[in-house]
Amino acid sequence: MTVDAIQDLIDQFEREAASDQAHTPDVGIIMGSDSDLDVMAGAHEALTGLGFEEVTDYENPPEAEFTFETYVISAHRTPELMYAYAQTARERGLDVIIAGAGGKSADLPNMTASLAYPIPVIGVPVQEKSVDSVIGMPTGAPIVAVDAGKSFNAGLSAAQLLARSSPKLEEKLVEYHDNLQTDVAAVSRKLHEQGTPAFMAARDAE
């Protein structure tokens, strides 16, 4: 990303923060590199499964009740962009940020949580070795974190935070949870009725 491209994004965030646009994303998904997208796509899956839509054109936003945006922002390679994103998040209308980063120095979630405070930030360690870095915030500088690679759970957590003001979203979350229970019950019955060897053979053949 060139210096001009970075400045264009910074200017965009600042314009959006200063505008009175009627519709802004509720959730921001950011990651340190596009190589993290395979892991962070879980948050996209969770949110869209609950009826969220992704904003890609701010002049023609989707009509969904809840929306989200996605950016690549590196704490180490583009610190000015990270600062601009986090510091304008509140004025831009974001209610929750999901931030993922990999490596032993996964600083994007932590720095974003500090700069965007009091907006809650859900950290996603993209790799197992990123866990200590993501959860290692000092007392008074909170961050919520999920286990390594569990960005789907981060998406669900973001939805939970927003659901308290939306009975419709809360209903979708309850329905999702009920479906999980139903799936477990169905698998349990099938295992019991087929017996272990037949069940395992059928499962492995799928």
N, C-alpha and C positions, 0 to 999 in steps of 0.2 A: 504494500500500500504506500503510495507516494505521499510526500508532505502535503501537496495540494489536496489529495483525496482525503487525508486525515482532517485537514482544515475544513473541507467541505462538510464533512460529517459533524464536526464540532459546531460549525455555523448552523447546520440543520437543527441540532439539539437545542441550541440557544434560541433559534427562531420559534421552534415549537413550544419552548418554555415561556416565551414572551407572548404567544398568541392566545386567543380566546376560543380556540377550536372546540367545537361541541363534543367531539369524540376523540379520545386518546386511548392508547392501549392500557389495559388494566395490569397486564403482566409483561415484564421484560425478561427475555431469555438471552443471556450473553455467555460467550465461551472464549477461551484464550486463543483457539486456533480452529480452523475449519476441519482439522483432523479429529477434533473432539465431537464433531457432529454425529458420528455413528452412535456415540453414547448419549449425547444430549437430545437426540431425536425422540427419546422416550418421553421427555417433557411435552414435546409437540403432540405425541400420540395420546398422552393422558388428557391434555387440554382439549384437543379436537374431539376426542371421544366424549367429552362432557358438553360439547356444543360451542366451545370457543372457536373463534376464527382468527387467522393470522393477518395482521395489517401489513401490507406491502406498498400501499398507495395512500398517503395520509390525506390527499384531497378527495379520494373516493373510498372511504373506509367501509368495511363490511357492516351489515346491519345487525349482527349478532349482539346479544346483550353484553357479552364479555369477549374481549379480544386480547391478543398478545402480539409482540414483535420479537424479532430475532436478529442479533448482531454478533459479529466476531470482534472482540475487543481484548487486546493483550495488555496485561498489567506491566509487562516488561518491555515490549516492543513499541507500544503506543500508549504510554502513561498519560499523555495529555488528553487522549480520546477517552480513556477510562475516567479521568477526573471530570471531564465534561458530561459524560453520560450519567455518572453517579450524582453529580451535583445539580443536574437539571431534572433528575428523575421525578422529584416531588412536584415541581412546577409543570412538568409535562403530563402529570396525571397518573403516573404509575403507582400501583398499590402494593405490588410485590415484585421482587426481582429474583430470578433463578440464575445463579452464576456457576459455571462449571470450569474447571481448570485441571490440568494434569501435571505430572512431574513432581519432584520433591519440593519444589518451590512454587506451589499453586496459590499464588497471592491474589488472584482476581476476586474470588468471593470475599475474602477478608477485607481487602482495600475498599471494595464496593460497599460492603456493610458499614464501614467507618464513614465513608464519604456520603452515602445516601441516607444515613440515619435521620429520622426514625423509621424510614421505610424498611420493612422486614426483608431480609435477604436469605434465600435458601441456597446453601452451598452444595455443589455436587463434585466430589472428588472423582475425576474421570478415571483415575487409576488407583490401585490399592496403595501405592506409595504416596499418594496425594492426601490421604486421610488425615494424617497428623498435622499437615500444614493448614488444611481447611478448618479443622475443628479447634486449632490452637489459638483462639482469641482470648485476650485477657478479660478479667472481670470488668463489667461496665461497657464492654464493646461486644454485644451479643451477635451471634449468627446461628441460624438453624442449619443443620447439615443432615444429609442422608448418607447412606453407605455408598461405597465406591461403585460407580456405574449405575446407581439407582435413580436416574433422572426422571423416570416415570413416577416414582414416589414424590419427587420434588414437584412435579406437575399437579399431583393429587393434593399435596399440602398447600400449594398456592390456591387451588380451588376451594379448599376448606376454609382458608382465611377469608375469601370473598363470599362464601356461601352464607355467612351470618346475616348478610344484608340482602340475600336473594333466596326466597323460598323455592324458586324453580331450580336453581343450581343445587341447593341443599337436597332437593328431591332426587336429582340426578345422581348425586353422590351416594345417597341411601340406596338407590336402585342398583348402582354399581356394586356396592358392598353386598347387597342381598344376592346378586347374581354370583358373586364369588362363593358365598355359602352354598348356594344351590349346586354349583359346579362340584364343590368338594363332596357334597352328599351324593351326587350322581356317580362320581368316581368311586366312592366308598362302596356303594351298592354293587356296582359293576365288578369291583375287585372281589367282593364277597361271593357273588353269584358265579363268577367265572372260575375262581380259584387263582392262586398266584401265578403258576406257569402259563396258563392260557391268557391271563390278563397282560402279563409282561410280553408275551409273543405278539398279541394284538397291538399293544402300545408301541412296540419297537417297529412294527410293520407300517405304522402311520407316517 
